[in-house]
Amino acid sequence: MKWDAWGEPALATRLSDDIKALLLNVLGVSAADVDAPARDDVRLRDSTLTAADEHALAGVVGADYVSTRDADRLPHAGGKSTLDLLRRKGREPQDAPDAVVMPGNDAEITAVLHICTERGIAAVPFGGGTSVVGGVDPVRGRFHAVVALDLCRLRRFELDEVSLEATLGAGLPGPRAEELLAGRGYELGHYPQSFRFATIGGFAATRSSGQASSGYGRFDEMVTGLQVVTPAGVLDLGRAPGSAAGPDLRELFLGSEGVFGVITAVRLRVHPTPAARQYEAWMFPDFATGSAGVRAVAQEGAAPTVLRFSDEAETGITLALAGQTGSGCLAVAAFEGSPAHVAARHDATRAVLTNAGGVSLGADPAEAWERGRFDAPYLRDALLANGALCETLETATTWANLAALKDAVTQALQATLGTSLVMCHISHVYPTGASLYFTVVTALGDDPIDRWTAAKRAAGEAITAHKGTITHHHAVGIDHRPWMAQEVGELGVRVLRAVKQTLDPAGILNPDKLIP
């Protein structure tokens, strides 16, 4: 079977001769260095699901919605990180779910979870399969089999135009959700890099941050309600805009990677389709100057819808990909809303960034970024085919600690990987701090999985030592469980384990993920 790396093969990127020359000059690699990772054929381990297990599951969802065929198991065999691709291209038989089960409603999910509990089968909730953190890896744990619980049939769509809320099924892909909303004159406005293929349920289960988070907030900030099916029962959370009836249980499931329950529907804030859009880019002399300007924009409260700021290395590569040369650090911004609102925020942001030392480049660089904003994974795949490993990680910290954390992570990656190109940009801004998104390009070399895992471990140690945290939808190769222990402490871990024991006493949901 053929393993397609990312998205649509027709959109695959080809590297220009200039970029190939850059790889050879900087990293000493070329397509001639590629050996095993270029392999197309994938072999899977045999399914361990028994005939009785399959019959029981088919009795709930129908025989057409249970499959043990390798052609169906392979797309559910993991996520889409570079490490996933390298593993799938290995010579040994690969792990995969023993079956793919596609329930059509909450009642069927409840019944499937009961069967899995009774028969000792692990169940991994599965949306668009774009995870880069191992969140959909088919881990059996102590169970005799594992199934991928594919939510593709859950495509509910309801719109409350008075309250400006939409209730969306967990299996609804991001583009389809926006298409349905646009047909009624509305938008969700959540556009992560995985947007073309990821689902509403996946956005919620990973606490996704979109590229327009400066204007519309992270996905978890958009959520007003959740429907969740657990082995212990069904939860309907967030019935009113605000409540003083104790802790907000929605927070238990946002970012939970499916370990507590299966998110089946999400109620979300929506807004009218923007009537106006405006773009502008600025160049700053260095990262310190530009990050101070971006911080001022965030703290003055007139933030653009999109605000991204690249360091010197990333700016240089961005210019090279466009066939240009130059130096400095590039900031791009986009503004959406009513014409008056757009004009006011645009003017305010321009004044702050200009006063901070930014030189306007006009709209072209920001518009160019928007046109290619979903295409980076295709470039990653093209680099891999030419002998270069490209991966990402994301961290967040306070503004006061930003420069120290950036330097520490960069040095940790370079010290572990050797000759490499480490690029960074500020991806999301908050009044008190920001997220740093690192992209690393290094020679594929020998044992790339072990090398990258070691590099991520070193980066994780640097993040810990410098008061950062992972924004875990980009924390490739970092085991989340130690991070959870650090984030919430020993008592907090006991609380999470108690929640798991209450909702999923047999532990069938996504074993060995998230909770230490």
MINU-493482 format. One line per field, with one value per residue (C-alpha): x, y, z; residue in three letters. Coordinates in steps of 0.2 Angstrom, whole numbers, plus 5000, padded with zeros to 4 digits. Layout:
N
X <- c(X; ...)
Y <- c(Y; ...)
Z <- c(Z; ...)
aa <- c(ALA; ...)
% end
This chain:
516
X <- c(5000; 5006; 5007; 5003; 5012; 5000; 4984; 4981; 4995; 4991; 4996; 5013; 5027; 5043; 5059; 5066; 5084; 5089; 5082; 5090; 5107; 5103; 5101; 5117; 5127; 5120; 5116; 5126; 5111; 5102; 5089; 5104; 5105; 5088; 5087; 5073; 5062; 5058; 5050; 5032; 5026; 5019; 5016; 5004; 5004; 4990; 4973; 4971; 4952; 4942; 4928; 4917; 4923; 4920; 4902; 4898; 4904; 4895; 4879; 4879; 4885; 4882; 4894; 4897; 4904; 4917; 4933; 4948; 4955; 4973; 4968; 4956; 4968; 4983; 4975; 4971; 4989; 4995; 4996; 5005; 5021; 5038; 5041; 5025; 5030; 5047; 5039; 5026; 5040; 5050; 5054; 5046; 5027; 5019; 5006; 4989; 4971; 4964; 4948; 4941; 4923; 4912; 4897; 4883; 4877; 4879; 4869; 4880; 4896; 4889; 4886; 4903; 4911; 4902; 4907; 4925; 4924; 4917; 4929; 4945; 4947; 4955; 4946; 4955; 4944; 4949; 4945; 4955; 4971; 4981; 4989; 5008; 5009; 5004; 4987; 4979; 4992; 4984; 4991; 4984; 4991; 4985; 4971; 4971; 4965; 4963; 4950; 4950; 4934; 4932; 4919; 4917; 4898; 4895; 4891; 4878; 4875; 4863; 4864; 4856; 4857; 4850; 4863; 4877; 4880; 4882; 4882; 4893; 4896; 4913; 4917; 4913; 4929; 4934; 4932; 4914; 4909; 4915; 4906; 4889; 4891; 4896; 4880; 4870; 4882; 4893; 4910; 4919; 4936; 4947; 4961; 4975; 4988; 4979; 4962; 4959; 4959; 4956; 4939; 4928; 4930; 4949; 4950; 4942; 4951; 4968; 4964; 4969; 4975; 4971; 4981; 4968; 4968; 4974; 4957; 4945; 4954; 4959; 4947; 4944; 4939; 4926; 4918; 4901; 4895; 4901; 4892; 4903; 4900; 4910; 4910; 4901; 4887; 4884; 4888; 4880; 4891; 4889; 4870; 4871; 4883; 4889; 4887; 4892; 4887; 4905; 4920; 4917; 4918; 4921; 4939; 4941; 4938; 4946; 4963; 4960; 4965; 4950; 4956; 4941; 4927; 4922; 4917; 4903; 4896; 4903; 4893; 4903; 4903; 4901; 4902; 4895; 4906; 4919; 4913; 4931; 4949; 4965; 4983; 5000; 5018; 5032; 5051; 5061; 5080; 5080; 5070; 5071; 5064; 5050; 5044; 5043; 5032; 5021; 5020; 5014; 5001; 4994; 4994; 4986; 4971; 4969; 4976; 4974; 4964; 4981; 4998; 5014; 5032; 5047; 5065; 5080; 5082; 5064; 5063; 5078; 5070; 5053; 5062; 5072; 5057; 5050; 5066; 5070; 5085; 5085; 5088; 5078; 5063; 5046; 5029; 5013; 4995; 4978; 4962; 4944; 4927; 4916; 4925; 4925; 4932; 4945; 4951; 4952; 4962; 4973; 4977; 4981; 4992; 5002; 5005; 5011; 5023; 5029; 5033; 5042; 5054; 5045; 5045; 5030; 5031; 5013; 5001; 5010; 5020; 5005; 4994; 5007; 5008; 4989; 4989; 5002; 4997; 4991; 5005; 5019; 5016; 5019; 5035; 5040; 5037; 5047; 5062; 5061; 5061; 5077; 5086; 5081; 5071; 5059; 5049; 5041; 5038; 5028; 5030; 5023; 5029; 5028; 5034; 5048; 5055; 5052; 5070; 5078; 5067; 5069; 5088; 5088; 5077; 5087; 5103; 5097; 5091; 5107; 5118; 5108; 5106; 5122; 5122; 5104; 5093; 5082; 5068; 5056; 5041; 5028; 5013; 5000; 5000; 4992; 4993; 5005; 5015; 5016; 5019; 5035; 5034; 5050; 5054; 5070; 5078; 5092; 5100; 5090; 5106; 5106; 5093; 5082; 5069; 5081; 5090; 5074; 5067; 5083; 5082; 5064; 5069; 5083; 5071; 5059; 5072; 5076; 5058; 5056; 5072; 5066; 5048; 5039; 5026; 5021; 5007; 5004; 4996; 5014; 5024; 5030; 5040; 5038; 5028; 5014; 5013; 5028; 5022; 5006; 5014; 5024; 5009; 4997; 5009; 5007; 4990; 4983; 4989; 4979; 4964; 4965; 4967; 4951; 4942; 4948; 4943; 4926; 4922; 4932; 4935; 4942; 4954; 4949; 4950; 4966; 4978; 4995; 4991; 4992; 4989; 5005)
Y <- c(5000; 5018; 5030; 5048; 5061; 5076; 5081; 5081; 5073; 5086; 5100; 5092; 5105; 5104; 5112; 5126; 5124; 5138; 5130; 5113; 5123; 5131; 5114; 5107; 5122; 5124; 5106; 5096; 5086; 5082; 5070; 5058; 5055; 5048; 5029; 5021; 5036; 5037; 5020; 5019; 5002; 5000; 4983; 4983; 4971; 4958; 4963; 4955; 4959; 4942; 4938; 4939; 4956; 4962; 4954; 4963; 4980; 4977; 4973; 4991; 5002; 4990; 4979; 4993; 5004; 4992; 4987; 4977; 4980; 4986; 5000; 5007; 5004; 5012; 5030; 5028; 5021; 5038; 5056; 5067; 5072; 5069; 5055; 5047; 5048; 5040; 5026; 5022; 5021; 5009; 4991; 4982; 4979; 4995; 4997; 5001; 5000; 4982; 4989; 5006; 5009; 5023; 5026; 5037; 5045; 5046; 5030; 5020; 5027; 5023; 5005; 5004; 5010; 4997; 4983; 4989; 4989; 4972; 4964; 4973; 4983; 5000; 5014; 5029; 5044; 5049; 5065; 5071; 5062; 5078; 5076; 5079; 5074; 5055; 5059; 5047; 5033; 5016; 5011; 4994; 4997; 4982; 4977; 4963; 4975; 4993; 5001; 5019; 5027; 5037; 5051; 5056; 5052; 5065; 5081; 5090; 5108; 5120; 5139; 5151; 5167; 5177; 5170; 5169; 5151; 5136; 5118; 5107; 5088; 5083; 5074; 5090; 5095; 5114; 5119; 5111; 5120; 5137; 5133; 5129; 5145; 5156; 5150; 5159; 5174; 5169; 5163; 5153; 5160; 5146; 5143; 5132; 5125; 5109; 5118; 5109; 5092; 5093; 5092; 5102; 5088; 5088; 5106; 5104; 5089; 5097; 5115; 5121; 5138; 5146; 5158; 5171; 5169; 5187; 5192; 5178; 5169; 5151; 5137; 5134; 5152; 5150; 5135; 5138; 5120; 5102; 5085; 5071; 5052; 5043; 5024; 5030; 5041; 5056; 5074; 5090; 5104; 5123; 5126; 5145; 5159; 5160; 5150; 5151; 5133; 5127; 5123; 5123; 5105; 5109; 5113; 5094; 5089; 5104; 5098; 5081; 5071; 5059; 5051; 5056; 5054; 5056; 5074; 5072; 5090; 5107; 5123; 5138; 5157; 5163; 5180; 5188; 5185; 5200; 5214; 5221; 5214; 5224; 5218; 5226; 5220; 5228; 5225; 5227; 5228; 5213; 5201; 5211; 5227; 5219; 5208; 5224; 5232; 5216; 5216; 5234; 5230; 5216; 5226; 5241; 5230; 5234; 5218; 5213; 5197; 5190; 5195; 5185; 5190; 5180; 5180; 5184; 5166; 5163; 5180; 5175; 5159; 5167; 5179; 5166; 5156; 5171; 5173; 5189; 5194; 5205; 5206; 5210; 5202; 5202; 5205; 5202; 5207; 5205; 5215; 5209; 5215; 5230; 5244; 5256; 5243; 5237; 5255; 5259; 5244; 5245; 5263; 5259; 5245; 5254; 5268; 5257; 5246; 5262; 5270; 5254; 5255; 5245; 5250; 5247; 5235; 5237; 5223; 5212; 5201; 5199; 5194; 5182; 5174; 5171; 5163; 5150; 5148; 5130; 5124; 5122; 5103; 5101; 5110; 5098; 5083; 5090; 5093; 5075; 5069; 5079; 5072; 5085; 5083; 5097; 5098; 5110; 5113; 5127; 5134; 5149; 5161; 5178; 5193; 5196; 5179; 5178; 5181; 5170; 5155; 5158; 5157; 5142; 5132; 5137; 5132; 5116; 5110; 5115; 5107; 5091; 5090; 5098; 5108; 5114; 5129; 5134; 5147; 5155; 5166; 5173; 5164; 5169; 5185; 5188; 5203; 5194; 5184; 5175; 5158; 5154; 5142; 5134; 5126; 5115; 5109; 5097; 5083; 5067; 5057; 5040; 5036; 5052; 5047; 5044; 5060; 5071; 5063; 5067; 5085; 5087; 5080; 5093; 5107; 5101; 5102; 5120; 5125; 5118; 5127; 5144; 5144; 5140; 5127; 5117; 5122; 5104; 5103; 5106; 5097; 5083; 5070; 5076; 5064; 5074; 5065; 5072; 5089; 5087; 5082; 5098; 5109; 5103; 5095; 5078; 5083; 5089; 5072; 5063; 5074; 5069; 5051; 5052; 5060; 5046; 5032; 5040; 5042; 5028; 5015; 5002; 5014; 5010; 5027; 5032; 5022; 5029; 5047; 5063; 5057; 5052)
Z <- c(5000; 4997; 5011; 5005; 5016; 5018; 5010; 4992; 4981; 4967; 4978; 4982; 4982; 4971; 4978; 4967; 4961; 4973; 4988; 4983; 4982; 4999; 5007; 4999; 5004; 5022; 5027; 5014; 5009; 4993; 4986; 4983; 5002; 5003; 5006; 5016; 5019; 5001; 5002; 4997; 5002; 5020; 5029; 5044; 5058; 5057; 5066; 5083; 5083; 5085; 5073; 5089; 5092; 5074; 5075; 5091; 5084; 5067; 5077; 5083; 5069; 5054; 5044; 5032; 5046; 5053; 5043; 5046; 5029; 5028; 5016; 5029; 5044; 5036; 5036; 5054; 5059; 5066; 5063; 5051; 5059; 5051; 5063; 5058; 5040; 5044; 5054; 5041; 5028; 5038; 5033; 5048; 5049; 5057; 5071; 5066; 5073; 5072; 5065; 5060; 5068; 5061; 5073; 5067; 5083; 5102; 5105; 5094; 5102; 5119; 5114; 5105; 5121; 5131; 5120; 5121; 5140; 5141; 5128; 5133; 5117; 5117; 5108; 5100; 5094; 5077; 5067; 5053; 5057; 5057; 5074; 5075; 5094; 5094; 5100; 5087; 5089; 5090; 5107; 5113; 5131; 5141; 5129; 5116; 5102; 5098; 5086; 5078; 5082; 5067; 5069; 5051; 5051; 5065; 5054; 5063; 5059; 5068; 5068; 5081; 5072; 5087; 5099; 5086; 5090; 5079; 5085; 5074; 5074; 5079; 5062; 5052; 5043; 5045; 5027; 5027; 5043; 5036; 5019; 5029; 5039; 5024; 5016; 5030; 5031; 5045; 5049; 5064; 5059; 5065; 5053; 5060; 5047; 5047; 5043; 5026; 5034; 5053; 5061; 5074; 5087; 5084; 5086; 5103; 5109; 5105; 5111; 5094; 5090; 5073; 5063; 5067; 5085; 5089; 5082; 5086; 5100; 5102; 5098; 5116; 5119; 5105; 5113; 5123; 5124; 5122; 5120; 5126; 5127; 5140; 5146; 5161; 5152; 5142; 5147; 5140; 5146; 5144; 5144; 5147; 5143; 5161; 5177; 5195; 5198; 5202; 5190; 5172; 5166; 5148; 5153; 5157; 5139; 5129; 5126; 5133; 5117; 5120; 5136; 5146; 5133; 5115; 5110; 5098; 5096; 5099; 5101; 5096; 5095; 5077; 5069; 5053; 5038; 5038; 5026; 5025; 5025; 5025; 5025; 5030; 5033; 5042; 5043; 5059; 5061; 5073; 5084; 5100; 5092; 5083; 5097; 5108; 5095; 5093; 5112; 5112; 5100; 5110; 5126; 5119; 5115; 5096; 5090; 5071; 5067; 5062; 5069; 5066; 5068; 5061; 5067; 5056; 5050; 5046; 5037; 5027; 5021; 5018; 5006; 4998; 4994; 4986; 4976; 4986; 4997; 5012; 5031; 5046; 5054; 5045; 5054; 5044; 5050; 5043; 5049; 5047; 5051; 5047; 5037; 5051; 5063; 5051; 5048; 5066; 5071; 5056; 5060; 5078; 5074; 5060; 5073; 5086; 5075; 5066; 5082; 5088; 5073; 5060; 5041; 5031; 5016; 5011; 5009; 4997; 5009; 5021; 5006; 5000; 5017; 5017; 5000; 5006; 5024; 5023; 5012; 5024; 5026; 5008; 5009; 5024; 5013; 4998; 5010; 5017; 4999; 4997; 5012; 5025; 5041; 5044; 5060; 5072; 5090; 5099; 5117; 5126; 5140; 5146; 5137; 5150; 5147; 5128; 5122; 5135; 5131; 5112; 5114; 5126; 5114; 5099; 5107; 5114; 5096; 5088; 5101; 5099; 5080; 5075; 5059; 5057; 5053; 5067; 5063; 5075; 5074; 5086; 5082; 5095; 5106; 5122; 5134; 5146; 5133; 5117; 5108; 5100; 5085; 5080; 5063; 5062; 5046; 5048; 5038; 5038; 5042; 5051; 5064; 5061; 5073; 5088; 5084; 5083; 5098; 5108; 5101; 5107; 5124; 5125; 5119; 5132; 5146; 5140; 5140; 5158; 5164; 5157; 5163; 5147; 5143; 5128; 5117; 5114; 5097; 5090; 5103; 5092; 5100; 5118; 5130; 5137; 5153; 5161; 5155; 5163; 5179; 5179; 5174; 5188; 5201; 5210; 5217; 5201; 5193; 5206; 5202; 5183; 5187; 5198; 5183; 5172; 5184; 5186; 5167; 5160; 5174; 5162; 5154; 5136; 5129; 5121; 5133; 5138; 5133; 5142; 5160; 5170)
aa <- c(MET; LYS; TRP; ASP; ALA; TRP; GLY; GLU; PRO; ALA; LEU; ALA; THR; ARG; LEU; SER; ASP; ASP; ILE; LYS; ALA; LEU; LEU; LEU; ASN; VAL; LEU; GLY; VAL; SER; ALA; ALA; ASP; VAL; ASP; ALA; PRO; ALA; ARG; ASP; ASP; VAL; ARG; LEU; ARG; ASP; SER; THR; LEU; THR; ALA; ALA; ASP; GLU; HIS; ALA; LEU; ALA; GLY; VAL; VAL; GLY; ALA; ASP; TYR; VAL; SER; THR; ARG; ASP; ALA; ASP; ARG; LEU; PRO; HIS; ALA; GLY; GLY; LYS; SER; THR; LEU; ASP; LEU; LEU; ARG; ARG; LYS; GLY; ARG; GLU; PRO; GLN; ASP; ALA; PRO; ASP; ALA; VAL; VAL; MET; PRO; GLY; ASN; ASP; ALA; GLU; ILE; THR; ALA; VAL; LEU; HIS; ILE; CYS; THR; GLU; ARG; GLY; ILE; ALA; ALA; VAL; PRO; PHE; GLY; GLY; GLY; THR; SER; VAL; VAL; GLY; GLY; VAL; ASP; PRO; VAL; ARG; GLY; ARG; PHE; HIS; ALA; VAL; VAL; ALA; LEU; ASP; LEU; CYS; ARG; LEU; ARG; ARG; PHE; GLU; LEU; ASP; GLU; VAL; SER; LEU; GLU; ALA; THR; LEU; GLY; ALA; GLY; LEU; PRO; GLY; PRO; ARG; ALA; GLU; GLU; LEU; LEU; ALA; GLY; ARG; GLY; TYR; GLU; LEU; GLY; HIS; TYR; PRO; GLN; SER; PHE; ARG; PHE; ALA; THR; ILE; GLY; GLY; PHE; ALA; ALA; THR; ARG; SER; SER; GLY; GLN; ALA; SER; SER; GLY; TYR; GLY; ARG; PHE; ASP; GLU; MET; VAL; THR; GLY; LEU; GLN; VAL; VAL; THR; PRO; ALA; GLY; VAL; LEU; ASP; LEU; GLY; ARG; ALA; PRO; GLY; SER; ALA; ALA; GLY; PRO; ASP; LEU; ARG; GLU; LEU; PHE; LEU; GLY; SER; GLU; GLY; VAL; PHE; GLY; VAL; ILE; THR; ALA; VAL; ARG; LEU; ARG; VAL; HIS; PRO; THR; PRO; ALA; ALA; ARG; GLN; TYR; GLU; ALA; TRP; MET; PHE; PRO; ASP; PHE; ALA; THR; GLY; SER; ALA; GLY; VAL; ARG; ALA; VAL; ALA; GLN; GLU; GLY; ALA; ALA; PRO; THR; VAL; LEU; ARG; PHE; SER; ASP; GLU; ALA; GLU; THR; GLY; ILE; THR; LEU; ALA; LEU; ALA; GLY; GLN; THR; GLY; SER; GLY; CYS; LEU; ALA; VAL; ALA; ALA; PHE; GLU; GLY; SER; PRO; ALA; HIS; VAL; ALA; ALA; ARG; HIS; ASP; ALA; THR; ARG; ALA; VAL; LEU; THR; ASN; ALA; GLY; GLY; VAL; SER; LEU; GLY; ALA; ASP; PRO; ALA; GLU; ALA; TRP; GLU; ARG; GLY; ARG; PHE; ASP; ALA; PRO; TYR; LEU; ARG; ASP; ALA; LEU; LEU; ALA; ASN; GLY; ALA; LEU; CYS; GLU; THR; LEU; GLU; THR; ALA; THR; THR; TRP; ALA; ASN; LEU; ALA; ALA; LEU; LYS; ASP; ALA; VAL; THR; GLN; ALA; LEU; GLN; ALA; THR; LEU; GLY; THR; SER; LEU; VAL; MET; CYS; HIS; ILE; SER; HIS; VAL; TYR; PRO; THR; GLY; ALA; SER; LEU; TYR; PHE; THR; VAL; VAL; THR; ALA; LEU; GLY; ASP; ASP; PRO; ILE; ASP; ARG; TRP; THR; ALA; ALA; LYS; ARG; ALA; ALA; GLY; GLU; ALA; ILE; THR; ALA; HIS; LYS; GLY; THR; ILE; THR; HIS; HIS; HIS; ALA; VAL; GLY; ILE; ASP; HIS; ARG; PRO; TRP; MET; ALA; GLN; GLU; VAL; GLY; GLU; LEU; GLY; VAL; ARG; VAL; LEU; ARG; ALA; VAL; LYS; GLN; THR; LEU; ASP; PRO; ALA; GLY; ILE; LEU; ASN; PRO; ASP; LYS; LEU; ILE; PRO)
% end
